[in-house]
């Protein structure tokens, strides 16, 4: 069973949000929906941790996958591997066999543009499994598997919370 406190702590450590401002709103399948207040603005996001982790790494932090609701209806997909990615590398994401490449910066990876975010979210809503493969500066790799069970409901709920 996944540990909600671990996920909350992980998100606090890896986000720029003050931990006291984040609130777990509810759970949908393998996804958690959060609401936060940042400088008087409301920010909502949904996140999940891997159901499977493989790779040739020796040590790493806890990875996660997150979709953040942004202004003007834009939602942003990001992946964290629990270690810094190799500079200039990409994270290979596959959603039920459909490939996507994300750019990396530090310990996070993002879609290249809004259209790619939209395509990924649509694939996540239809899909059942997402994998993310990244490479560290030392050349080690990780391959994380995420369940998309509950993602559609979590995404819809996230959108409703931050209208």
Secondary structure, DSSP 8 states (H G I E B T S, - for coil): ---HHHHHHHHHHHSSS-GGGEEEEEEETTEEEEEEEETTEEEEEEEE--SEEEES-S-----EEEEEE-GGG-EEEEEE-SS-B-TT-EEEEEETTEEEEEEEETTEEE-SSHHHHHHHHHHHHH-SEEEEEEEBTTS-EEEEEEE-TTHHHHHHHHHHHT-
